[in-house]
Amino acid sequence: MVKKIGLGRGMGALLETMENHEGSKYYLCPIEEIRPNSNQPRKHFDQQKLDELVASIQEKGIIQPLLVRKMEGFFEIVAGERRWRAAQKAGLLEIPVIIESIGEEASLEIALIENLQREDLNPIEEGDAYRFLIEKYGFSQDEVARRVGKERSTVANALRLLKLPEDVRKDVVLSRLSMGQARALLSLDSEEDIREARDTVVSKELSVRETESLVKRIKKKSSFGTRRQVPGPPAEIEELSGRLKQVLGTKVRIQPRGRGGKIEISYFSAQELNRLLILLGI
């Protein structure tokens, strides 16, 4: 059960500086009664930064309470999952929370905005969060941009990154590729070319500009390597070839040329040649 707490002068002064939830009441909540939000946009937590936060909490405690909402039998985190994870590692049994009555849509929106403002989301997590808002609530890209305070082009570019192969998206999550490098790779036509470029970018630690130059070279090489597709023979020619093959019992090729053409009949031994000559009455 959560317990209302009286704030000391120092802690109270810190909490009063929070811009949101003015007038809200702060409580101490048993840490085992708190659960993360499964739709939390942030999926990847940098271990080194998390360890730094653990050390800070062990020394100073949690300065900013978590924002939670009451669910059936537990409290769900709206904002502050990283603090909750660090508090667990620090061995805290209770943590300060603000309890608000918030719907699912508003909960996701607050979590997304908080992470974006803190620049805690990697580009793939950001794109996933935008896609969730679009698919779950039917928002347009313009509506998503308005709600999170971003340019529409920012939303569109984040969504485009989700088209990368899964292993390349993981490189972005782990910061092996920057958003600029990943966007350059998107202009390649095949996953094979994307992976080839990715391997070079990572191994040679190319800059964004160097990555763009590499992509241009790969596209140029691919265009030269693409053979011009020669149209196949018309259906009636294919049918005639099949009929002749059945009659003669060997491979037959009809090649139209202008008003005429030629017929090629294949044979693979002297005996087969004699057999064909007899069939043709020669």
C-alpha positions as CSV (number, residue, x, y, z in Angstrom):
1,M,0.0,0.0,0.0
2,V,1.3,3.5,-0.8
3,K,2.0,5.8,2.1
4,K,1.6,9.6,1.9
5,I,4.8,11.3,3.0
6,G,5.6,14.6,4.5
7,L,8.5,16.2,2.6
8,G,11.5,17.6,4.3
9,R,12.6,21.1,3.3
10,G,15.3,20.0,1.0
11,M,13.4,17.3,-0.9
12,G,10.3,19.5,-1.0
13,A,12.2,22.3,-2.6
14,L,13.5,19.9,-5.3
15,L,10.1,18.5,-6.0
16,E,8.4,21.9,-6.2
17,T,10.6,22.7,-9.2
18,M,8.8,20.0,-11.3
19,E,6.9,21.7,-14.1
20,N,4.2,19.0,-14.4
21,H,1.7,17.7,-11.9
22,E,1.6,20.8,-9.7
23,G,-0.4,20.2,-6.6
24,S,-0.1,16.4,-6.9
25,K,0.5,14.3,-3.8
26,Y,3.7,12.3,-3.4
27,Y,3.6,8.8,-1.9
28,L,6.1,6.0,-1.0
29,C,5.1,2.9,-2.8
30,P,6.5,-0.6,-2.3
31,I,8.7,-1.3,-5.3
32,E,7.2,-4.8,-5.9
33,E,3.7,-3.2,-6.5
34,I,5.0,-1.3,-9.5
35,R,5.1,-2.7,-13.0
36,P,6.5,-1.3,-16.3
37,N,4.2,-0.4,-19.2
38,S,4.4,-3.0,-21.9
39,N,3.9,-0.2,-24.5
40,Q,6.8,1.8,-23.1
41,P,8.5,3.2,-26.2
42,R,12.0,2.8,-24.7
43,K,13.2,-0.8,-25.0
44,H,17.0,-0.4,-24.7
45,F,18.7,0.8,-21.5
46,D,22.4,1.7,-21.6
47,Q,24.0,-0.4,-18.9
48,Q,26.7,2.1,-18.1
49,K,24.3,5.0,-17.7
50,L,22.0,2.7,-15.6
51,D,24.9,1.8,-13.3
52,E,25.7,5.5,-12.9
53,L,22.1,6.2,-11.9
54,V,22.2,3.3,-9.4
55,A,25.3,4.9,-7.7
56,S,23.5,8.3,-7.6
57,I,20.3,6.7,-6.1
58,Q,22.4,4.9,-3.5
59,E,24.0,8.2,-2.5
60,K,21.1,10.7,-2.8
61,G,18.0,8.6,-3.2
62,I,15.3,9.2,-5.9
63,I,14.9,13.0,-6.3
64,Q,12.1,12.9,-8.9
65,P,9.1,10.6,-8.2
66,L,7.8,8.2,-10.8
67,L,4.5,9.0,-12.5
68,V,2.2,5.9,-12.2
69,R,-1.4,5.0,-12.8
70,K,-3.6,2.7,-10.7
71,M,-4.3,-0.7,-12.3
72,E,-6.0,-3.8,-10.9
73,G,-3.6,-5.0,-8.2
74,F,-0.6,-2.9,-9.1
75,F,0.6,0.5,-10.3
76,E,1.8,0.9,-13.9
77,I,4.7,3.2,-14.7
78,V,3.7,6.1,-17.0
79,A,7.1,7.9,-16.7
80,G,10.3,6.9,-14.9
81,E,11.0,3.2,-15.8
82,R,14.7,3.9,-15.8
83,R,14.5,5.2,-12.2
84,W,12.5,2.1,-11.2
85,R,15.0,-0.2,-12.7
86,A,17.9,1.6,-11.0
87,A,16.1,1.6,-7.7
88,Q,15.7,-2.2,-7.9
89,K,19.4,-2.6,-8.5
90,A,20.1,-0.2,-5.7
91,G,18.1,-2.4,-3.3
92,L,15.4,0.1,-2.5
93,L,12.2,-1.3,-1.0
94,E,10.0,1.8,-1.5
95,I,10.2,4.6,-4.1
96,P,8.3,8.0,-4.3
97,V,5.5,8.1,-6.9
98,I,2.8,10.4,-8.2
99,I,-0.5,8.6,-8.8
100,E,-2.6,10.0,-11.7
101,S,-5.8,8.8,-13.4
102,I,-4.5,8.5,-17.0
103,G,-5.9,6.5,-19.9
104,E,-3.8,4.2,-22.1
105,E,-3.5,6.7,-24.9
106,A,-2.4,9.5,-22.7
107,S,-0.1,7.2,-20.8
108,L,1.8,6.3,-24.0
109,E,1.8,9.9,-25.1
110,I,3.4,11.1,-21.9
111,A,6.0,8.3,-21.9
112,L,6.9,9.1,-25.5
113,I,7.1,12.9,-24.9
114,E,9.2,12.4,-21.7
115,N,11.7,10.2,-23.5
116,L,11.9,12.5,-26.5
117,Q,12.5,15.5,-24.4
118,R,15.2,13.7,-22.5
119,E,16.6,12.4,-25.8
120,D,16.5,8.9,-24.3
121,L,15.0,7.1,-27.3
122,N,17.3,5.7,-30.0
123,P,16.0,6.3,-33.6
124,I,14.5,2.8,-33.9
125,E,12.6,3.1,-30.6
126,E,11.4,6.5,-31.7
127,G,10.1,5.1,-35.0
128,D,8.4,2.2,-33.3
129,A,6.6,4.6,-30.9
130,Y,5.3,6.7,-33.8
131,R,4.2,3.5,-35.7
132,F,2.4,2.4,-32.6
133,L,0.5,5.7,-32.3
134,I,-0.5,5.5,-36.0
135,E,-1.5,1.8,-35.9
136,K,-3.2,1.8,-32.5
137,Y,-5.0,5.1,-32.6
138,G,-5.2,5.8,-36.3
139,F,-3.2,9.0,-36.1
140,S,-1.8,10.6,-39.2
141,Q,1.9,11.5,-39.3
142,D,0.9,15.1,-39.0
143,E,-1.1,14.4,-35.8
144,V,1.7,12.4,-34.3
145,A,4.1,15.3,-35.0
146,R,1.8,17.8,-33.4
147,R,1.2,15.7,-30.3
148,V,4.9,15.1,-29.6
149,G,6.1,18.6,-30.7
150,K,8.2,17.4,-33.7
151,E,8.4,18.3,-37.4
152,R,6.5,15.9,-39.7
153,S,9.7,15.2,-41.5
154,T,11.3,14.0,-38.3
155,V,8.4,11.5,-37.8
156,A,8.6,10.4,-41.4
157,N,12.3,9.8,-41.3
158,A,12.0,7.8,-38.1
159,L,9.3,5.6,-39.6
160,R,11.5,5.0,-42.7
161,L,14.2,3.5,-40.6
162,L,11.9,0.6,-39.7
163,K,12.2,-0.5,-43.3
164,L,15.8,-1.5,-42.7
165,P,16.7,-5.2,-42.2
166,E,16.3,-6.3,-38.6
167,D,20.1,-6.8,-38.0
168,V,20.8,-3.3,-39.4
169,R,18.2,-1.8,-37.2
170,K,20.0,-3.4,-34.2
171,D,23.2,-1.6,-35.3
172,V,21.3,1.7,-35.0
173,V,19.9,0.7,-31.5
174,L,23.5,-0.2,-30.4
175,S,24.8,3.1,-31.9
176,R,27.1,1.3,-34.3
177,L,25.2,3.2,-37.0
178,S,24.0,6.8,-36.7
179,M,20.6,7.9,-38.0
180,G,22.3,9.8,-40.8
181,Q,24.2,6.7,-41.9
182,A,21.1,4.5,-41.6
183,R,19.1,7.0,-43.7
184,A,21.8,6.9,-46.4
185,L,21.6,3.1,-46.5
186,L,17.8,3.3,-47.1
187,S,18.4,4.5,-50.7
188,L,19.8,1.1,-51.7
189,D,17.4,-1.2,-53.4
190,S,18.3,-4.6,-52.0
191,E,19.0,-6.0,-48.5
192,E,22.2,-7.5,-49.8
193,D,23.5,-4.1,-50.9
194,I,22.4,-2.6,-47.6
195,R,24.3,-5.2,-45.6
196,E,27.3,-4.8,-47.8
197,A,27.4,-1.1,-47.2
198,R,26.7,-1.5,-43.4
199,D,29.7,-3.8,-43.1
200,T,32.0,-1.3,-44.8
201,V,30.6,1.6,-42.7
202,V,31.1,-0.2,-39.4
203,S,34.5,-1.7,-40.2
204,K,36.0,1.5,-41.6
205,E,34.1,3.8,-39.2
206,L,32.9,6.0,-42.1
207,S,31.3,9.4,-41.6
208,V,27.8,10.2,-42.8
209,R,29.2,11.9,-45.9
210,E,31.6,9.0,-46.6
211,T,28.6,6.6,-46.2
212,E,26.6,8.6,-48.7
213,S,29.5,8.4,-51.2
214,L,29.8,4.7,-50.6
215,V,26.1,4.2,-51.3
216,K,26.4,6.1,-54.6
217,R,29.2,3.8,-55.7
218,I,27.3,0.7,-54.8
219,K,24.2,1.9,-56.7
220,K,26.4,2.7,-59.7
221,K,28.0,-0.7,-59.6
222,S,24.5,-2.4,-59.3
223,S,23.2,-0.5,-62.2
224,F,26.1,-1.6,-64.4
225,G,25.7,-5.2,-63.3
226,T,22.0,-5.3,-64.1
227,R,21.5,-7.0,-67.4
228,R,18.9,-5.7,-69.8
229,Q,15.9,-8.1,-69.6
230,V,15.2,-9.7,-73.0
231,P,11.5,-10.3,-73.5
232,G,10.6,-14.0,-73.9
233,P,9.0,-15.5,-77.0
234,P,5.3,-14.9,-77.6
235,A,2.9,-17.5,-76.2
236,E,2.1,-19.0,-79.6
237,I,5.8,-19.6,-80.3
238,E,6.2,-21.3,-77.0
239,E,3.2,-23.5,-77.8
240,L,4.6,-24.5,-81.2
241,S,8.0,-25.2,-79.7
242,G,6.3,-27.5,-77.2
243,R,4.4,-29.4,-79.8
244,L,7.5,-29.9,-81.9
245,K,9.4,-31.1,-78.8
246,Q,6.7,-33.7,-78.2
247,V,6.7,-35.0,-81.9
248,L,10.5,-35.1,-82.2
249,G,11.4,-36.1,-78.6
250,T,14.2,-33.5,-78.3
251,K,14.8,-29.9,-77.5
252,V,13.4,-27.5,-80.2
253,R,13.8,-23.7,-80.3
254,I,11.9,-21.4,-82.6
255,Q,13.6,-17.9,-83.2
256,P,11.4,-15.4,-85.1
257,R,13.3,-12.8,-87.0
258,G,11.4,-10.1,-88.9
259,R,8.9,-11.9,-91.2
260,G,10.9,-15.2,-90.9
261,G,13.1,-16.9,-88.4
262,K,14.7,-20.2,-87.8
263,I,14.1,-23.5,-86.0
264,E,16.8,-25.2,-84.0
265,I,16.5,-28.9,-83.3
266,S,19.0,-30.3,-80.8
267,Y,20.5,-33.8,-80.9
268,F,23.1,-35.3,-78.6
269,S,24.4,-38.4,-80.5
270,A,24.8,-39.8,-84.0
271,Q,22.1,-42.3,-83.3
272,E,19.7,-39.5,-82.2
273,L,20.5,-37.6,-85.4
274,N,19.5,-40.7,-87.5
275,R,16.3,-41.0,-85.5
276,L,15.4,-37.4,-86.2
277,L,16.2,-37.7,-89.9
278,I,13.9,-40.8,-90.2
279,L,11.1,-38.9,-88.4
280,L,11.5,-35.9,-90.8
281,G,11.5,-38.3,-93.9
282,I,15.1,-37.4,-94.9
